[in-house]
Amino acid sequence: MKSTSDRDYFRVAFAAGERVTILCAIPDGAYDADLYLLDSSGSTLARSVNDGAGTDESLTFTRTATGSSTYYLELDAYQGSGSSPYTCTLTKGRVAAHAGPAAFLRSGTLARATEGCP
């Protein structure tokens, strides 16, 4: 993250019944980042705002609407900045209809985004 006003966005699509977990690994002591999941109109659906430079951010979201839709992940530098790269991993799984919310039919890491500033 180059500055406290730096914001990185990633576009993702989720289908009905998908549960997603996003983990962003922030380098130790580099900066304090915050992670947001936004709907297509920019409204915040979920967030992770752990305190402290180098603290990882993560969130989980289950899509209950029908069909599929586009969402956005936003990672911003809440406090501090630096050239140390972060890595975000998104894992999707489908929630089984007959089981509790933690039961998955399939699961796997679908995307990994790494950002570094020169």
C-alpha distances in whole Angstrom, upper triangle without the diagonal:
4,6,7,9,6,8,8,12,15,18,21,24,26,30,33,33,30,28,24,22,18,16,13,13,10,11,13,13,9,8,10,8,11,13,15,18,19,23,24,24,21,22,21,23,21,18,17,16,16,16,15,12,12,14,14,14,17,20,23,25,28,29,33,33,35,34,31,28,24,21,18,15,12,9,7,6,10,10,8,5,6,6,8,8,8,12,13,17,19,23,26,29,32,34,38,40,43,40,38,35,33,36,34,36,33,30,27,24,23,20,17,14,11,8,7,7,10
4,7,8,6,9,10,14,17,21,23,27,29,33,36,36,33,31,28,26,22,20,17,16,14,14,16,14,11,10,12,12,14,16,18,21,22,25,26,26,23,24,23,26,24,21,20,19,19,19,17,14,15,17,18,18,21,23,27,28,31,32,36,36,38,37,33,30,27,24,20,18,15,12,10,8,11,11,9,5,6,6,9,10,12,15,17,21,23,27,29,33,36,37,41,43,46,44,42,38,37,39,38,40,37,34,31,27,27,23,20,17,14,11,9,7,9
4,5,5,9,11,15,18,22,24,28,30,34,36,37,34,32,28,26,23,21,18,18,15,15,17,15,11,9,11,11,13,16,18,21,21,25,25,25,22,23,22,25,23,20,19,17,18,17,16,13,15,17,18,18,21,23,27,28,31,32,36,36,38,37,34,31,27,24,21,18,15,12,9,7,9,8,7,5,7,10,12,13,14,17,19,22,24,28,30,34,37,38,42,44,46,44,42,38,37,40,39,41,38,35,33,29,29,25,23,19,17,14,13,10,13
4,6,8,12,15,18,21,24,28,29,33,35,35,32,30,27,25,21,20,17,18,14,16,17,15,12,9,9,9,11,14,15,19,20,23,24,23,20,21,19,22,21,18,17,14,16,14,14,12,14,16,17,16,19,21,25,26,30,31,34,34,37,36,33,30,26,23,20,17,13,11,7,5,6,6,6,6,10,12,14,15,15,18,19,22,24,27,30,33,36,37,40,42,45,43,40,36,36,38,37,40,38,34,32,29,29,25,23,20,18,15,15,13,16
4,6,10,13,17,20,23,26,28,32,33,34,32,30,27,25,22,21,18,19,17,18,20,18,15,12,12,11,12,14,15,18,18,21,22,21,17,19,18,21,20,18,17,16,18,17,17,16,17,18,19,18,20,22,25,26,29,29,33,33,35,34,31,28,24,21,18,16,12,11,7,7,8,9,10,9,12,14,16,16,16,19,19,23,24,27,29,33,35,36,40,41,44,43,40,36,36,39,37,40,37,34,32,29,28,25,23,20,19,16,16,14,17
4,7,10,14,17,20,23,26,29,32,32,29,28,24,23,19,19,16,17,14,16,18,17,14,11,12,10,11,12,14,16,17,20,20,20,17,19,18,21,20,17,17,16,17,17,17,15,16,17,17,16,19,20,23,24,28,28,31,31,34,32,29,26,22,19,16,14,10,9,6,6,9,10,10,9,11,12,13,13,13,16,16,20,21,25,27,30,33,34,38,40,43,41,39,35,34,37,35,37,35,32,29,26,25,22,20,16,15,12,12,11,14
4,7,10,13,16,20,22,26,28,29,26,24,21,20,16,16,14,16,14,17,19,19,15,13,12,10,10,10,11,13,13,16,17,17,14,15,15,17,16,14,15,14,17,17,18,16,16,17,16,15,16,17,20,21,24,24,27,28,30,29,25,22,18,16,12,10,7,6,4,7,9,12,13,11,13,14,15,14,13,14,14,17,18,22,23,27,29,31,35,36,39,38,35,32,31,33,32,34,32,28,27,23,22,19,17,14,14,11,13,12,16
4,7,10,13,17,19,23,26,26,23,22,19,18,14,15,12,14,13,16,19,19,16,14,14,11,11,10,10,12,12,15,16,17,14,16,15,17,16,14,15,15,17,19,19,17,17,17,16,14,15,16,19,19,22,23,26,26,28,27,23,20,16,14,10,8,6,5,6,9,12,15,15,13,14,14,14,12,11,12,11,14,15,19,21,24,27,29,32,34,37,36,34,30,29,31,30,31,29,26,23,20,19,15,14,11,11,9,11,11,15
4,7,10,13,16,20,22,23,21,20,17,16,13,14,13,16,16,19,22,22,19,17,17,13,12,10,10,10,10,12,12,14,11,14,13,15,15,14,15,16,19,21,21,20,19,19,17,15,15,15,17,17,20,19,23,23,24,23,19,16,13,10,6,5,5,7,9,12,15,18,18,17,18,17,17,15,13,13,11,14,13,17,18,22,24,26,30,31,34,33,32,28,28,29,27,29,26,24,22,19,17,14,13,10,12,11,14,15,18
4,6,10,13,17,20,21,18,17,14,14,12,13,12,15,16,19,23,24,21,19,19,15,14,11,11,10,10,12,12,14,13,15,14,15,15,15,16,18,20,22,23,22,21,20,17,15,15,15,16,16,18,17,21,21,22,20,17,14,10,8,6,5,7,9,12,15,18,21,21,19,20,19,19,15,13,12,10,11,11,14,15,19,21,23,27,29,32,31,29,26,25,27,24,25,23,20,18,15,13,10,10,8,11,11,14,16,19
4,7,10,14,17,19,16,16,14,15,13,15,15,18,20,23,26,27,25,23,22,18,17,14,12,10,10,10,9,12,12,14,14,14,15,16,18,20,22,25,26,25,24,23,20,18,17,16,16,15,17,15,19,18,19,17,13,10,7,6,5,7,9,12,15,18,21,24,25,23,24,23,22,19,17,15,13,13,11,14,14,18,19,22,25,27,30,29,28,25,25,26,23,24,22,20,18,16,13,11,12,11,14,15,18,20,23
4,7,10,14,15,12,13,10,12,11,14,15,18,20,24,27,28,26,25,23,20,18,14,13,10,10,10,10,14,13,15,14,14,14,16,17,20,23,26,27,26,25,24,20,18,16,14,14,13,14,12,16,16,16,14,10,8,6,5,6,8,11,14,17,21,23,26,27,25,26,25,24,21,18,16,13,12,9,11,11,14,16,18,21,23,26,26,25,22,22,22,20,20,18,16,15,13,10,9,12,12,15,16,20,22,25
4,7,10,12,10,12,10,13,13,17,18,22,24,27,30,32,30,28,27,23,21,17,15,12,11,10,10,14,14,16,16,14,15,17,20,23,25,28,30,30,28,26,23,20,18,16,15,12,12,10,13,13,13,11,7,6,4,6,8,11,14,17,20,24,26,29,30,29,30,29,28,24,22,19,16,14,11,12,10,13,13,16,19,20,24,24,23,20,21,21,18,18,17,15,15,14,11,11,14,15,19,20,24,26,29
4,7,8,6,8,8,12,13,16,19,22,25,28,31,33,31,29,28,24,21,18,15,12,12,11,12,15,16,16,15,13,14,17,19,23,25,28,30,30,29,27,23,20,17,15,13,10,9,7,10,10,10,9,5,6,7,7,10,12,16,19,22,25,27,30,32,31,31,31,29,26,23,20,17,15,11,11,8,10,10,12,16,17,20,20,20,16,17,17,15,15,14,13,14,14,12,13,16,17,21,22,26,29,32
4,6,6,9,10,14,16,20,22,25,28,31,34,36,35,33,31,27,25,21,19,15,15,13,14,17,18,18,18,15,17,20,22,26,28,31,33,34,32,30,26,23,20,17,15,12,10,7,9,8,7,6,4,7,9,11,14,16,19,22,26,29,30,34,35,35,35,35,33,30,27,24,20,18,14,13,10,10,9,11,13,14,18,18,18,16,17,16,14,14,13,14,15,15,14,15,19,20,24,26,30,32,35
4,6,9,11,15,17,21,24,27,30,34,36,38,37,35,33,29,26,22,20,16,16,14,15,18,19,19,18,15,17,20,23,26,28,32,34,35,34,31,28,25,21,18,15,12,9,6,6,6,5,5,6,9,12,13,16,18,21,24,28,31,32,35,37,37,38,37,36,32,29,26,23,20,17,15,12,11,8,9,11,11,15,16,16,13,15,15,13,13,14,15,17,18,17,19,22,23,27,29,33,35,39
4,7,10,13,16,20,23,26,29,33,35,37,36,34,32,29,26,22,20,17,17,16,18,20,21,20,19,16,16,20,22,25,27,31,33,34,32,30,26,23,20,17,13,10,7,5,6,8,8,9,9,12,14,15,18,19,22,24,28,31,32,35,37,37,37,37,35,32,29,26,22,20,16,14,10,8,6,6,8,8,12,12,12,10,12,11,10,10,12,12,15,17,16,18,21,23,27,29,33,36,39
4,6,10,13,16,19,23,26,29,31,33,33,31,29,26,23,19,18,14,16,15,17,20,20,19,18,15,15,18,19,23,25,28,31,31,29,27,23,20,17,14,11,8,6,6,8,10,10,11,9,11,13,13,15,16,19,21,25,28,29,32,34,33,34,34,32,28,25,22,18,16,12,10,7,6,4,6,9,11,14,14,13,11,11,11,9,10,10,10,12,13,13,15,18,20,23,26,29,32,35
4,7,10,13,17,20,23,26,28,30,30,28,26,23,20,17,16,13,15,15,17,20,20,19,17,13,13,15,16,20,21,25,27,28,26,23,20,17,13,11,7,6,4,6,9,12,13,14,12,13,14,13,15,15,18,20,23,26,26,30,31,31,32,32,30,26,23,20,16,14,10,8,6,5,6,6,10,12,15,14,12,9,9,10,8,11,10,9,11,12,12,14,17,19,22,24,28,31,34
4,7,10,13,16,19,23,25,27,26,25,23,20,17,14,13,10,13,14,16,19,18,17,15,12,11,13,14,18,19,23,24,25,23,20,17,14,11,8,6,5,6,8,12,14,16,16,13,13,13,11,12,12,15,16,20,23,23,26,28,28,28,28,26,23,19,16,13,10,7,6,4,6,9,10,14,16,19,17,16,12,11,13,11,13,12,9,10,10,10,11,13,15,18,20,24,27,30
4,7,10,13,16,19,21,24,23,22,20,17,15,12,12,11,14,15,18,21,19,18,16,13,11,11,11,15,16,19,21,22,19,17,13,11,7,6,4,7,9,11,15,17,19,19,17,16,16,13,13,11,14,14,18,20,21,24,25,25,26,25,23,20,16,14,10,8,6,5,7,9,12,12,16,19,21,19,17,13,12,14,13,15,13,10,10,9,11,11,12,14,16,19,22,25,28
4,7,10,13,16,19,21,20,19,17,14,12,9,10,9,13,15,18,20,18,18,15,13,11,10,10,13,14,17,19,19,16,14,11,8,5,5,6,9,12,14,17,19,21,21,18,17,15,13,12,9,11,11,14,17,18,21,22,21,22,22,19,17,13,10,7,6,4,6,9,12,15,16,20,22,25,22,21,17,16,18,16,18,16,13,12,10,11,10,10,11,13,15,18,21,25
4,6,10,13,15,17,17,16,14,12,11,9,11,12,15,18,21,23,20,20,17,16,13,11,10,12,12,15,16,16,13,11,7,6,4,7,9,12,15,17,21,23,25,25,22,21,19,16,14,11,12,11,14,16,17,19,20,19,19,19,17,14,10,8,5,5,7,9,12,15,18,19,22,25,27,25,23,19,17,20,18,21,18,15,13,11,12,11,10,10,12,14,16,19,23
4,6,10,12,14,13,13,12,9,9,8,11,12,16,19,21,23,20,20,17,17,14,12,10,11,11,14,14,13,10,9,6,5,6,9,12,15,18,20,24,25,28,27,24,22,20,17,14,11,11,9,11,12,14,16,16,16,16,16,13,11,7,6,4,6,9,12,15,18,21,23,26,29,31,29,26,23,21,23,22,24,22,18,16,13,14,12,10,9,9,11,13,16,19
4,7,9,12,11,11,11,10,11,11,14,16,19,23,25,26,23,24,21,21,17,15,12,13,12,14,13,11,8,8,5,7,9,12,15,18,21,24,27,29,31,31,27,26,23,20,18,14,14,11,13,13,15,16,16,15,14,14,11,9,6,5,6,8,12,14,18,20,24,25,29,31,33,31,29,25,23,25,24,26,24,20,18,15,16,14,11,11,10,11,12,15,18
4,6,8,7,8,8,7,10,11,15,17,20,24,26,27,24,24,21,22,19,16,13,12,11,12,10,8,5,6,5,8,11,14,18,20,24,26,30,31,34,33,30,28,25,22,19,15,14,10,11,10,12,13,12,11,11,11,8,8,5,7,9,12,15,17,21,24,27,28,32,35,37,34,32,28,26,29,28,30,28,24,22,18,20,17,14,12,11,11,11,13,16
4,6,5,8,10,10,13,15,18,21,24,27,29,30,27,28,25,25,22,19,16,16,14,14,11,8,5,8,8,11,14,18,21,24,28,30,33,35,37,36,33,31,28,25,22,19,17,14,14,12,14,14,12,11,10,10,6,7,6,9,12,14,18,20,24,27,30,32,35,38,40,37,35,32,30,32,31,33,30,26,24,21,22,19,16,14,12,11,11,13,15
4,6,8,10,11,15,16,20,23,26,30,32,33,29,30,27,27,24,21,17,16,14,13,10,7,4,7,9,12,16,19,23,26,29,32,35,37,40,39,36,34,31,28,25,22,20,16,16,14,15,14,12,12,11,12,9,11,10,12,15,17,21,23,26,29,33,34,37,40,41,38,36,33,31,33,32,35,32,29,26,23,25,23,19,18,16,15,14,16,18
4,6,8,11,14,17,21,24,27,30,32,33,29,30,27,28,24,21,18,16,13,12,8,5,4,8,11,14,17,21,24,27,31,33,37,39,41,41,38,35,33,29,26,22,20,17,15,13,13,11,9,10,10,12,10,12,12,15,17,20,23,26,29,32,35,36,39,42,44,41,38,35,33,36,35,38,35,32,30,26,28,25,22,20,18,16,15,16,18
4,7,9,13,16,19,22,25,28,30,31,27,28,25,27,24,20,17,16,14,13,10,6,5,9,11,13,17,20,24,27,30,32,36,37,40,39,36,34,30,27,24,20,18,14,13,10,12,10,7,7,6,8,6,9,9,13,15,19,22,25,28,31,34,36,39,42,44,41,38,35,33,36,35,37,35,31,29,25,26,23,20,18,15,13,12,12,14
4,6,10,13,16,20,22,26,28,28,24,25,22,24,21,17,15,12,12,10,8,4,6,8,10,12,16,19,22,25,29,30,34,35,38,37,34,31,28,25,22,18,15,12,10,7,8,6,5,5,7,10,9,10,10,13,15,18,21,24,27,30,33,34,38,40,42,40,37,34,32,35,34,37,34,31,29,25,26,23,20,18,15,14,13,13,16
4,7,10,14,17,20,23,26,26,22,22,19,21,18,14,11,9,8,7,5,4,6,7,9,9,13,16,20,22,26,28,31,32,35,35,32,30,27,23,20,17,14,10,9,6,6,5,6,8,10,13,12,13,11,14,15,18,20,23,26,29,31,32,36,38,40,37,34,31,30,33,32,35,33,29,28,25,25,23,20,18,17,15,15,16,19
4,7,10,14,16,20,22,22,19,19,16,17,15,11,9,7,8,8,8,7,8,8,8,7,11,13,17,19,23,24,28,29,32,32,28,26,23,19,16,13,10,7,5,4,5,7,8,9,11,13,12,12,10,12,12,15,17,20,22,26,28,29,33,35,37,35,32,28,27,30,29,32,30,27,25,22,22,20,17,15,14,13,14,15,18
4,7,10,13,17,19,19,16,15,12,14,11,8,6,5,7,9,10,10,11,9,9,7,9,11,14,16,20,21,24,26,29,29,26,23,20,17,14,11,8,6,5,7,6,9,12,12,15,16,15,15,12,13,12,15,16,18,21,24,26,27,30,32,34,32,29,26,25,28,27,30,28,25,24,21,21,19,17,16,15,15,16,17,21
4,7,10,14,16,17,14,13,10,11,9,6,5,7,9,12,13,14,13,11,9,6,7,8,11,13,16,18,21,22,25,25,22,19,17,13,11,7,6,5,7,9,10,13,15,15,17,18,17,15,12,12,10,12,12,15,17,20,22,23,27,28,31,29,26,23,22,25,24,27,25,22,21,18,18,16,15,13,14,14,16,18,22
4,6,10,13,13,10,10,7,8,6,4,6,8,12,14,17,17,17,15,13,9,9,8,11,11,14,15,18,19,22,22,19,17,14,10,8,6,5,6,9,12,12,15,18,18,20,21,20,18,15,15,12,14,13,15,17,19,21,22,26,27,30,28,25,22,22,24,23,26,24,22,21,19,18,17,16,15,16,16,19,20,24
4,7,10,11,9,8,6,6,5,6,9,12,15,18,20,21,20,18,15,12,10,8,9,8,11,12,15,16,18,18,15,13,11,7,6,5,6,9,12,15,16,19,21,21,23,24,23,20,17,16,13,13,12,14,14,17,18,19,23,24,27,25,23,19,20,22,21,23,22,20,19,17,16,15,16,15,17,18,21,22,26
4,7,8,5,5,5,6,7,9,12,14,18,21,23,23,23,21,19,15,14,12,13,11,13,12,15,15,17,17,15,11,9,6,5,6,7,11,13,17,17,21,23,23,25,25,25,22,20,19,16,17,14,17,16,19,20,21,24,25,28,27,25,22,22,24,23,25,24,22,22,20,19,17,18,17,19,19,22,24,27
4,5,5,5,7,7,10,12,15,18,21,24,27,27,27,25,22,19,17,15,14,12,13,11,13,12,14,14,12,8,7,5,6,9,11,14,17,20,21,24,27,26,28,29,28,26,23,22,18,19,16,18,17,19,19,20,23,24,27,27,25,21,23,24,23,25,24,22,22,21,19,18,20,19,22,22,25,27,30
4,6,8,10,10,13,15,19,21,24,27,29,29,29,27,25,21,20,18,18,15,16,13,15,14,15,14,12,8,6,5,7,11,12,16,18,22,23,26,28,28,29,29,29,27,24,23,20,20,18,20,19,21,21,22,26,26,29,29,28,24,26,27,26,26,25,24,24,23,20,19,21,20,23,23,26,27,30
4,6,9,11,14,16,19,21,25,27,29,30,30,28,26,23,22,19,19,17,18,16,17,15,17,17,15,11,10,9,10,13,13,17,18,22,22,26,28,28,30,30,30,28,26,25,22,23,21,23,22,24,24,25,28,28,32,31,30,26,28,30,28,30,29,28,27,26,24,23,24,23,25,24,27,28,31
4,6,9,12,13,16,17,21,23,26,26,26,25,23,19,19,17,18,16,18,16,18,17,19,19,17,13,11,9,8,10,10,13,15,18,18,22,24,24,26,27,27,25,23,23,20,21,19,22,21,24,24,25,29,29,32,32,30,26,27,29,28,30,29,27,26,25,23,21,22,20,22,22,24,25,28
4,6,9,11,15,16,20,22,25,26,26,24,22,19,18,16,16,14,16,15,16,16,19,19,17,14,12,10,10,11,11,14,15,19,18,22,25,25,28,29,29,27,24,24,21,22,20,22,21,23,23,24,27,27,30,30,27,24,25,28,27,29,28,27,27,25,24,22,23,22,24,24,26,27,31
4,6,7,11,13,16,19,22,23,23,21,19,15,14,12,13,12,14,14,16,16,19,20,18,15,13,10,9,10,10,12,14,17,16,20,23,23,26,27,26,24,22,21,18,19,17,19,19,21,22,22,26,26,29,28,25,22,23,25,25,27,26,25,25,23,22,21,21,20,22,22,25,26,30
4,7,11,13,17,20,23,24,24,21,19,15,13,10,10,8,10,10,12,13,16,17,16,13,13,10,10,10,11,14,16,19,18,22,25,25,28,29,28,25,22,21,18,18,16,17,17,18,19,18,22,22,25,24,21,18,19,22,21,24,23,22,22,21,20,20,21,20,23,23,26,28,31
4,7,10,13,16,19,21,20,18,15,12,10,7,8,7,10,11,14,15,19,20,18,16,15,11,11,10,11,12,14,17,16,20,23,23,25,26,25,23,20,19,16,16,14,15,16,17,18,18,22,22,25,23,21,17,18,20,20,23,22,20,21,19,19,19,19,19,21,21,24,26,30
4,6,10,13,16,17,17,14,13,9,8,6,9,10,13,15,18,19,22,23,21,18,17,13,12,10,9,10,11,14,13,16,19,20,22,24,22,21,17,17,14,15,14,16,17,19,21,21,24,25,28,26,23,19,19,23,22,25,24,22,22,20,20,19,19,18,19,19,22,24,27
4,6,10,12,14,14,11,9,6,6,6,9,12,15,17,20,22,25,26,23,21,20,16,14,11,10,10,11,12,11,14,17,18,20,22,20,19,15,15,13,14,14,16,18,20,22,22,26,27,29,27,24,20,20,23,23,26,25,22,21,20,20,19,18,17,18,18,21,22,26
4,6,9,11,12,9,9,7,9,10,13,15,19,21,24,25,29,29,27,24,22,19,16,13,12,10,10,11,9,11,14,16,18,20,19,18,16,16,15,17,17,19,21,24,26,26,29,31,33,30,27,24,23,26,27,30,28,25,25,23,23,22,20,19,19,19,21,22,25
4,7,9,10,7,7,6,9,11,14,17,21,23,26,28,31,32,29,27,25,22,19,16,15,12,12,12,10,12,14,16,18,20,18,18,15,16,15,17,18,20,22,24,27,27,30,32,34,31,28,24,23,27,27,30,29,26,25,23,24,22,21,20,20,20,21,22,26
4,7,9,7,9,9,12,15,18,21,24,27,30,32,35,35,33,31,28,25,22,19,17,14,13,12,9,10,12,15,17,20,18,18,16,18,18,20,21,23,26,28,31,30,34,36,37,34,31,28,27,30,31,34,32,29,28,26,27,25,23,22,21,21,21,22,25
4,6,6,9,10,14,17,20,23,27,30,32,34,37,38,35,33,30,27,24,20,18,15,13,11,10,9,10,12,14,17,15,17,15,17,18,20,22,24,27,30,33,33,36,38,40,37,34,31,29,32,33,36,34,30,29,27,28,26,23,22,20,19,20,20,23
4,6,9,11,15,18,22,24,28,30,34,35,38,38,35,33,30,26,23,20,17,14,12,10,9,8,8,9,11,13,12,13,12,15,16,19,22,24,27,30,33,34,37,39,41,38,35,32,31,34,33,36,34,30,29,26,27,24,22,20,18,17,16,17,20
4,6,9,13,16,20,23,27,29,32,34,37,37,34,32,29,26,23,19,17,13,13,11,12,11,10,11,11,13,10,11,10,12,14,16,19,22,25,28,31,32,35,37,39,36,34,31,29,31,31,34,31,28,26,23,24,22,19,17,15,15,15,16,19
4,7,10,13,17,20,24,26,30,32,34,35,32,30,27,24,21,18,16,13,13,12,12,12,12,13,14,16,13,13,11,12,13,15,17,20,23,25,28,29,32,34,36,33,30,27,25,28,28,31,29,25,24,21,23,21,18,18,16,16,17,19,22
4,7,10,14,17,21,23,27,29,31,31,28,27,24,21,19,15,14,11,12,12,13,14,15,15,15,16,14,13,9,10,10,12,14,16,19,22,25,25,29,31,33,30,27,24,22,25,25,27,25,22,20,18,19,17,15,15,14,14,16,18,21
4,7,11,14,17,20,23,25,28,28,25,23,21,18,16,12,11,9,11,12,12,14,15,16,17,18,16,14,11,10,9,11,12,14,17,19,22,23,26,29,31,28,25,22,20,23,23,26,24,20,19,17,18,16,14,14,14,15,17,19,23
4,7,10,14,17,20,22,25,25,22,21,19,16,14,11,12,11,13,15,15,17,19,19,20,21,19,17,13,12,9,9,10,11,14,16,19,19,23,25,27,24,22,18,17,19,19,22,20,17,16,14,16,15,14,14,15,16,19,21,25
4,7,10,13,16,19,21,22,20,18,17,14,13,10,12,12,15,17,17,20,22,22,23,24,22,20,16,14,11,11,10,11,12,14,16,16,20,22,24,22,19,15,14,17,17,20,19,16,16,15,16,15,15,16,17,19,22,24,28
4,7,10,13,16,18,19,17,17,16,13,14,12,14,15,18,20,20,23,25,26,27,27,25,22,19,17,13,12,10,9,10,11,13,13,16,18,20,18,15,12,11,14,14,17,16,14,14,14,15,15,16,17,19,21,24,27,31
4,6,9,12,15,16,14,13,14,11,12,12,14,16,19,22,22,25,27,28,29,29,27,25,21,19,15,14,11,11,10,11,11,11,15,16,19,17,15,11,12,14,13,16,16,14,15,15,15,16,17,18,21,23,26,28,32
4,6,9,12,13,12,13,14,12,14,14,17,19,23,26,26,29,31,31,32,33,31,28,24,22,18,16,13,12,10,9,9,8,12,12,15,14,12,9,10,12,11,14,14,13,15,16,16,17,19,21,24,26,29,32,35
4,6,8,10,9,9,11,11,13,15,18,20,23,27,27,30,33,33,34,34,32,29,26,24,20,18,14,13,11,11,10,9,13,13,16,16,15,11,13,14,13,15,15,15,17,17,16,18,20,21,25,26,30,32,36
4,7,9,10,11,14,14,17,18,21,24,27,30,30,33,36,36,37,38,36,33,30,27,23,22,18,17,14,13,11,10,12,11,14,15,14,11,14,15,14,16,17,17,19,20,20,21,24,25,29,30,34,36,40
4,7,8,9,12,13,16,18,21,24,27,31,31,35,37,37,38,38,37,34,31,29,25,23,20,19,16,15,13,13,15,13,17,18,17,15,18,18,17,18,19,19,21,22,21,22,25,26,29,31,34,37,40
4,7,9,13,14,18,20,24,27,30,33,34,37,40,39,41,40,39,36,33,30,26,25,21,20,16,16,13,13,15,13,17,18,19,17,19,19,18,18,19,20,21,23,21,23,26,27,31,32,36,38,41
4,7,11,13,17,19,23,26,29,33,34,37,39,38,39,39,38,34,32,29,25,24,20,19,16,15,13,15,16,15,19,21,21,19,21,20,18,18,18,19,20,21,19,21,24,25,29,31,34,36,40
4,7,10,13,16,20,23,26,30,31,34,36,35,36,35,34,31,28,26,22,20,17,16,13,14,13,15,17,17,21,22,22,19,20,20,18,18,17,17,18,19,16,17,21,22,25,27,31,33,36
4,7,10,13,17,20,23,27,28,31,33,32,33,33,32,29,26,24,20,19,16,17,14,16,15,17,20,20,23,24,23,20,22,22,20,20,19,19,19,19,16,17,20,20,24,25,28,30,33
4,7,10,13,17,20,23,25,28,30,29,30,29,29,26,23,21,18,17,14,16,14,16,17,19,22,22,26,26,25,22,23,24,22,22,21,19,19,18,15,15,17,17,20,21,25,26,30
4,7,10,13,16,20,21,25,27,26,27,27,26,23,20,19,15,15,13,14,13,16,17,18,22,23,26,26,25,21,22,23,21,22,21,19,19,17,15,14,16,15,18,19,23,24,28
4,6,10,13,16,18,21,23,22,23,23,23,20,17,16,13,14,12,15,15,18,19,21,24,26,29,28,27,23,23,25,23,24,23,20,19,17,15,13,14,13,16,16,19,21,24
4,7,10,14,15,18,20,19,20,20,19,17,14,13,10,11,10,13,14,17,19,21,25,26,29,28,26,22,22,24,22,24,22,20,18,16,14,12,12,11,13,13,17,18,22
4,6,10,12,15,17,16,17,18,18,15,13,13,11,13,13,16,18,21,23,24,28,29,33,31,29,25,25,27,26,28,26,23,21,19,17,15,14,12,13,12,15,16,20
4,7,9,12,13,13,14,15,14,12,10,11,9,12,13,17,19,22,25,26,30,31,34,32,30,26,26,28,27,29,27,24,22,19,18,15,14,11,12,10,13,14,18
4,6,9,10,10,12,14,14,13,11,13,12,16,17,20,22,26,28,29,33,35,38,36,33,29,29,31,30,33,30,27,26,22,22,19,17,14,14,12,13,13,17
4,5,7,7,9,12,12,12,11,14,14,18,19,23,25,28,31,32,36,38,40,38,36,32,31,34,33,35,33,30,28,25,24,21,19,16,15,13,13,13,16
4,7,9,12,15,15,15,14,17,17,20,21,24,27,30,32,33,36,38,40,38,35,32,31,34,33,36,34,31,30,27,27,24,22,19,18,16,17,16,20
4,7,10,14,14,15,15,18,18,22,24,27,29,32,35,36,39,41,43,41,38,35,34,37,36,39,37,34,32,29,29,26,24,21,20,17,17,16,19
4,7,11,12,14,14,17,19,22,25,28,31,34,37,38,41,43,46,43,40,37,36,39,38,40,38,35,33,29,30,26,24,21,19,16,15,14,16
4,7,9,11,12,15,17,21,23,27,30,33,36,37,41,43,46,43,41,37,36,39,37,40,37,34,31,28,28,24,22,18,16,13,11,10,12
4,6,8,10,14,17,20,23,27,30,33,36,38,42,44,46,44,42,38,37,39,38,40,37,33,31,27,27,24,20,17,14,12,9,8,10
4,6,9,13,16,19,22,26,29,33,36,38,41,44,46,44,42,39,37,39,37,39,36,32,29,26,26,22,19,16,12,9,6,5,6
4,7,10,13,17,20,23,27,30,34,35,39,41,44,41,39,36,34,36,34,36,33,30,27,23,23,20,17,14,10,9,6,7,9
4,7,10,13,17,20,23,27,30,32,36,38,41,39,37,33,31,33,31,33,30,26,23,20,20,16,13,10,7,5,4,7,9
4,7,10,13,17,20,23,27,29,32,35,37,35,33,30,28,30,28,30,27,23,20,17,17,14,11,8,6,6,7,10,13
4,7,10,13,17,20,24,26,29,32,34,32,30,27,25,26,25,26,23,20,17,13,14,11,7,6,4,7,9,12,15
4,7,10,13,17,20,22,26,28,31,29,27,24,22,23,22,23,20,17,14,11,11,8,6,5,6,9,12,15,18
4,7,10,13,17,19,22,25,28,26,24,21,19,20,18,20,17,13,10,7,8,6,5,7,9,12,15,18,21
4,7,10,14,16,19,22,25,23,22,18,17,18,15,17,14,11,9,6,6,5,6,9,12,14,18,21,24
4,7,11,13,16,19,21,20,19,16,14,14,12,13,10,7,6,4,6,7,9,12,15,18,21,25,28
4,7,10,13,16,18,17,16,14,12,12,9,10,8,6,6,7,7,9,12,15,18,21,24,28,31
4,6,9,12,15,14,13,11,10,9,6,7,5,4,7,9,10,13,15,18,22,25,28,31,34
4,6,9,12,11,12,10,10,8,5,5,6,7,10,13,13,16,19,22,25,28,31,34,38
4,6,9,8,8,6,7,6,5,6,8,10,13,15,16,19,22,24,27,30,34,37,40
4,6,5,7,7,8,6,6,6,9,11,15,18,19,22,25,28,31,34,37,40,43
4,6,8,8,11,9,9,9,13,15,19,21,22,25,28,30,33,36,40,43,46
4,7,9,11,9,11,11,14,17,21,24,25,28,30,33,36,39,42,45,49
4,7,8,6,9,10,13,15,19,22,23,26,29,31,34,37,40,43,47
4,5,6,9,12,14,16,19,21,23,26,28,30,33,35,39,42,45
4,6,8,11,13,14,17,19,20,22,24,27,30,32,35,38,42
4,6,10,12,12,15,17,19,21,23,25,28,30,34,37,40
4,7,9,10,14,16,18,21,23,26,29,32,35,38,42
4,5,7,10,14,15,18,21,24,27,30,33,36,40
4,7,11,14,15,19,21,25,28,31,34,38,41
4,7,11,12,15,18,21,25,28,31,35,38
4,7,9,12,15,18,21,24,28,31,34
4,6,9,11,15,18,21,25,28,31
4,6,8,11,14,18,21,24,27
4,7,10,14,17,20,24,26
4,7,10,13,17,20,23
4,7,10,13,17,20
4,7,10,13,16
4,7,10,13
4,7,10
4,7
4
